Amino acid sequence: MRMSSEQHRRVAIEAAEQRVSINQLLVSRI
């Protein structure tokens, strides 16, 4: 999945807050 660096940063922050990996967070949204 391609995304801008800004999108990636926001997702990374949200993943860190939820204590999950970025991949887990993205999969849970699909």
TORRONU-569972 format. One record per atom (N, C-alpha, C, O): x, y, z. Coordinates in steps of 0.001 Angstrom, whole numbers, plus 500000, padded with zeros to 6 digits. Layout:
// residues N
<r><X>X</X><Y>Y</Y><Z>Z</Z></r>
...
//
This chain:
// residues 30
<r><X>500852</X><Y>498817</Y><Z>500000</Z></r>
<r><X>500000</X><Y>500000</Y><Z>500000</Z></r>
<r><X>500892</X><Y>501239</Y><Z>500000</Z></r>
<r><X>501742</X><Y>501392</Y><Z>500877</Z></r>
<r><X>500705</X><Y>502108</Y><Z>499038</Z></r>
<r><X>501506</X><Y>503324</Y><Z>498929</Z></r>
<r><X>500800</X><Y>504472</Y><Z>499640</Z></r>
<r><X>499577</X><Y>504592</Y><Z>499576</Z></r>
<r><X>501567</X><Y>505303</Y><Z>500308</Z></r>
<r><X>500984</X><Y>506480</Y><Z>500956</Z></r>
<r><X>502051</X><Y>507548</Y><Z>501085</Z></r>
<r><X>503247</X><Y>507264</Y><Z>501030</Z></r>
<r><X>501604</X><Y>508765</Y><Z>501255</Z></r>
<r><X>502550</X><Y>509865</Y><Z>501408</Z></r>
<r><X>503236</X><Y>509782</Y><Z>502768</Z></r>
<r><X>502772</X><Y>509084</Y><Z>503669</Z></r>
<r><X>504338</X><Y>510498</Y><Z>502902</Z></r>
<r><X>505055</X><Y>510477</Y><Z>504177</Z></r>
<r><X>504195</X><Y>511054</Y><Z>505295</Z></r>
<r><X>504300</X><Y>510621</Y><Z>506443</Z></r>
<r><X>503350</X><Y>512019</Y><Z>504974</Z></r>
<r><X>502458</X><Y>512595</Y><Z>505989</Z></r>
<r><X>501445</X><Y>511552</Y><Z>506458</Z></r>
<r><X>501209</X><Y>511408</Y><Z>507658</Z></r>
<r><X>500855</X><Y>510835</Y><Z>505525</Z></r>
<r><X>499911</X><Y>509779</Y><Z>505902</Z></r>
<r><X>500617</X><Y>508708</Y><Z>506728</Z></r>
<r><X>500084</X><Y>508231</Y><Z>507730</Z></r>
<r><X>501808</X><Y>508340</Y><Z>506301</Z></r>
<r><X>502563</X><Y>507307</Y><Z>507009</Z></r>
<r><X>502858</X><Y>507742</Y><Z>508437</Z></r>
<r><X>502761</X><Y>506941</Y><Z>509366</Z></r>
<r><X>503220</X><Y>509014</Y><Z>508612</Z></r>
<r><X>503532</X><Y>509525</Y><Z>509949</Z></r>
<r><X>502315</X><Y>509446</Y><Z>510854</Z></r>
<r><X>502423</X><Y>509033</Y><Z>512009</Z></r>
<r><X>501148</X><Y>509844</Y><Z>510333</Z></r>
<r><X>499932</X><Y>509799</Y><Z>511148</Z></r>
<r><X>499571</X><Y>508367</Y><Z>511520</Z></r>
<r><X>499192</X><Y>508088</Y><Z>512657</Z></r>
<r><X>499691</X><Y>507462</Y><Z>510550</Z></r>
<r><X>499386</X><Y>506057</Y><Z>510826</Z></r>
<r><X>500368</X><Y>505492</Y><Z>511846</Z></r>
<r><X>499974</X><Y>504739</Y><Z>512737</Z></r>
<r><X>501641</X><Y>505850</Y><Z>511721</Z></r>
<r><X>502655</X><Y>505356</Y><Z>512651</Z></r>
<r><X>502370</X><Y>505832</Y><Z>514068</Z></r>
<r><X>502524</X><Y>505067</Y><Z>515021</Z></r>
<r><X>501960</X><Y>507077</Y><Z>514216</Z></r>
<r><X>501636</X><Y>507617</Y><Z>515540</Z></r>
<r><X>500435</X><Y>506882</Y><Z>516122</Z></r>
<r><X>500442</X><Y>506500</Y><Z>517292</Z></r>
<r><X>499397</X><Y>506683</Y><Z>515298</Z></r>
<r><X>498199</X><Y>505992</Y><Z>515777</Z></r>
<r><X>498527</X><Y>504552</Y><Z>516162</Z></r>
<r><X>498040</X><Y>504052</Y><Z>517176</Z></r>
<r><X>499343</X><Y>503892</Y><Z>515361</Z></r>
<r><X>499735</X><Y>502513</Y><Z>515670</Z></r>
<r><X>500498</X><Y>502460</Y><Z>516992</Z></r>
<r><X>500273</X><Y>501565</Y><Z>517807</Z></r>
<r><X>501389</X><Y>503408</Y><Z>517202</Z></r>
<r><X>502166</X><Y>503441</Y><Z>518440</Z></r>
<r><X>501254</X><Y>503653</Y><Z>519645</Z></r>
<r><X>501448</X><Y>503036</Y><Z>520692</Z></r>
<r><X>500263</X><Y>504524</Y><Z>519494</Z></r>
<r><X>499332</X><Y>504777</Y><Z>520600</Z></r>
<r><X>498530</X><Y>503527</Y><Z>520939</Z></r>
<r><X>498221</X><Y>503277</Y><Z>522104</Z></r>
<r><X>498197</X><Y>502746</Y><Z>519917</Z></r>
<r><X>497396</X><Y>501538</Y><Z>520132</Z></r>
<r><X>498262</X><Y>500307</Y><Z>520397</Z></r>
<r><X>497742</X><Y>499207</Y><Z>520587</Z></r>
<r><X>499593</X><Y>500495</Y><Z>520410</Z></r>
<r><X>500539</X><Y>499411</Y><Z>520677</Z></r>
<r><X>500395</X><Y>498278</Y><Z>519660</Z></r>
<r><X>500499</X><Y>497104</Y><Z>520016</Z></r>
<r><X>500158</X><Y>498629</Y><Z>518401</Z></r>
<r><X>500098</X><Y>497633</Y><Z>517334</Z></r>
<r><X>501040</X><Y>498065</Y><Z>516219</Z></r>
<r><X>501476</X><Y>499215</Y><Z>516169</Z></r>
<r><X>501350</X><Y>497126</Y><Z>515323</Z></r>
<r><X>502202</X><Y>497475</Y><Z>514189</Z></r>
<r><X>501391</X><Y>498274</Y><Z>513176</Z></r>
<r><X>500160</X><Y>498247</Y><Z>513186</Z></r>
<r><X>502093</X><Y>498978</Y><Z>512311</Z></r>
<r><X>501415</X><Y>499737</Y><Z>511257</Z></r>
<r><X>500600</X><Y>498783</Y><Z>510387</Z></r>
<r><X>499468</X><Y>499095</Y><Z>510018</Z></r>
<r><X>501165</X><Y>497629</Y><Z>510060</Z></r>
<r><X>500444</X><Y>496666</Y><Z>509229</Z></r>
<r><X>499162</X><Y>496194</Y><Z>509907</Z></r>
<r><X>498123</X><Y>496093</Y><Z>509255</Z></r>
<r><X>499220</X><Y>495905</Y><Z>511200</Z></r>
<r><X>498019</X><Y>495466</Y><Z>511920</Z></r>
<r><X>496952</X><Y>496549</Y><Z>511893</Z></r>
<r><X>495769</X><Y>496261</Y><Z>511716</Z></r>
<r><X>497373</X><Y>497791</Y><Z>512067</Z></r>
<r><X>496426</X><Y>498898</Y><Z>512071</Z></r>
<r><X>495752</X><Y>499028</Y><Z>510709</Z></r>
<r><X>494535</X><Y>499196</Y><Z>510634</Z></r>
<r><X>496524</X><Y>498952</Y><Z>509644</Z></r>
<r><X>495957</X><Y>499074</Y><Z>508299</Z></r>
<r><X>495027</X><Y>497910</Y><Z>507982</Z></r>
<r><X>493966</X><Y>498111</Y><Z>507391</Z></r>
<r><X>495411</X><Y>496695</Y><Z>508367</Z></r>
<r><X>494564</X><Y>495531</Y><Z>508112</Z></r>
<r><X>493241</X><Y>495665</Y><Z>508857</Z></r>
<r><X>492194</X><Y>495282</Y><Z>508335</Z></r>
<r><X>493281</X><Y>496202</Y><Z>510063</Z></r>
<r><X>492052</X><Y>496333</Y><Z>510847</Z></r>
<r><X>491090</X><Y>497351</Y><Z>510241</Z></r>
<r><X>489896</X><Y>497330</Y><Z>510542</Z></r>
<r><X>491599</X><Y>498242</Y><Z>509389</Z></r>
<r><X>490749</X><Y>499258</Y><Z>508752</Z></r>
<r><X>490089</X><Y>498774</Y><Z>507471</Z></r>
<r><X>489126</X><Y>499375</Y><Z>506994</Z></r>
<r><X>490612</X><Y>497683</Y><Z>506916</Z></r>
<r><X>490092</X><Y>497194</Y><Z>505628</Z></r>
<r><X>488808</X><Y>496410</Y><Z>505850</Z></r>
<r><X>488213</X><Y>495915</Y><Z>504893</Z></r>
//
